[in-house]
Amino acid sequence: MKTPDTSFRSVALVAVLLLVLTSLSTWFATGQVHLPVSVGTAALGFAWIKGWLIADHFMELREAPWLLRGVVLGWLTVVCVGLMWAL
């Protein structure tokens, strides 16, 4: 009988908590006319961390060739920095 991987469960829990934090921060911002830069930056920071966790653990890129991992994480970084710059 195989034992469950506890590290996968803890990473999944962190990813879900970050998703909740991101959702709450954007929900907080919807009632305001202008989005405070700090709230938008925090939401994008949470989104980047969550995307990294999903790519590394759920998509198992931590064991992929470095070029593939670099392309995926680089794309994620470019998108998040571009959105932060647009704030």
N, C-alpha and C positions, 0 to 999 in steps of 0.2 A: 504494500500500500504506500502510495506516495504522500509525503507530508506537504502541506500547502506552503508556498513560499511567502514568508512573512515580510520580506523586503518589498515584494510586489504590492502587498496589501498596504504597507505604510506609504509607499509612493502614490498609490491610488487614492489613499485618504488625503494626502497633501494636495494632489491635483484637484480633488473634489472641493476641498476647503478653499483653494485659490479660486476656483470657479465661482464659489459662493461669494467670496470677497469681491471679485470682479463684478459680479452681478449686483451686489449691494452698492458698490461705489457708483456704478452707472445709474442705478435706480435713484440714488441720492441726487445725482446730477440732473435728472430729467425734470425735476420741479423748478429748476432755476433757468432764468433767461440766458445767462452766460455761464458756460462751463468754467469753473475755476481751473487754472492750469495745473494746480497741485492734484486735483481729483482726476483729471484726465491723464496726467503723467503716472499717477499711482495705478489707475486702471490698465494702462498700456504696459506698465511694469509687471503687474500681475499676469496680464495676458502673455507676455514674453516668457515668464517663468513657467506658466502653465503649458505653453506651446513647447518649451524645451523639455519639460517632464513627459509630455505626451510623445514627442519625437524620440526621446531617449529610452523611455521605458515601455510604452505601449506599442510603439512602432519598432522597437528593439534596434534603434540606430546606434546604440552604444557599442554594438559588436559589428557594425557595418564598416566598410572601407572608409578611410578618413575623408576621401573626396566627396562621397555621397553625404556623409554626416556634415561636412563643411558647407556643402551647397544648401542643404535643408536648414541648418541653423543660421547660415548667412542670409538666406532669403527671409527667415523669420526676423532677424535683426534689422535688415534693411526696411522691411515693412513697418516694424514698430518704431524705428527711428524716424522714418518718413512721416508717420502719423503724428509722432510727438512734435516734429518740426512744423506740421500743419496746424497744431494747436496755437 
